[in-house]
């Protein structure tokens, strides 16, 4: 079976590394760049154009210190609203195809509850909760939903480790679901 991975956030530093790793592992990669994934119609269009994918890797997200109204709005948009439509739609399509894998980038910091990072911690924690529930809703249909929770991703070495963890979770024989794997 052809392995096709849709990778959101493919143009970022992490996205470029992860895309290369998936290509080296034999996946045909459909990179997603510059699309408003908070718009359900756009999320559907992206997946329509991707065709018969069996893996979705969601790397879109953001970080900002503080708890200003601006920080809350920005991080809700980037960390939750840009994730839910595409993850939900991917799960529906993968159920219809008999299974597949969804992996997203979370954040170890969401569990640390660090002062000065309320908006970031809350939005990443909400994403983690959504992933865990989506995993429970989809696992019986062989759609395995997981997240990798890195600390700071500021070096190529760390990006490579994150990519390796993402790849491990989407291997054909992996039936892990609901995992929030720290790296």
HELIX and SHEET records of a PDB file:
HELIX    1   1 UNK A   13  UNK A   24  1                                  12    
HELIX    2   2 UNK A   40  UNK A   50  1                                  11    
HELIX    3   3 UNK A   69  UNK A   76  1                                   8    
HELIX    4   4 UNK A   77  UNK A   81  3                                   5    
HELIX    5   5 UNK A   82  UNK A   96  1                                  15    
HELIX    6   6 UNK A  109  UNK A  112  1                                   4    
HELIX    7   7 UNK A  118  UNK A  138  1                                  21    
HELIX    8   8 UNK A  139  UNK A  141  5                                   3    
HELIX    9   9 UNK A  156  UNK A  170  1                                  15    
SHEET    1   A 6 UNK A  28  UNK A  32  0                                        
SHEET    2   A 6 UNK A   4  UNK A   8  1                                        
SHEET    3   A 6 UNK A  55  UNK A  58  1                                        
SHEET    4   A 6 UNK A 100  UNK A 105  1                                        
SHEET    5   A 6 UNK A 143  UNK A 149  1                                        
SHEET    6   A 6 UNK A 180  UNK A 182  1                                        
END                                                                             
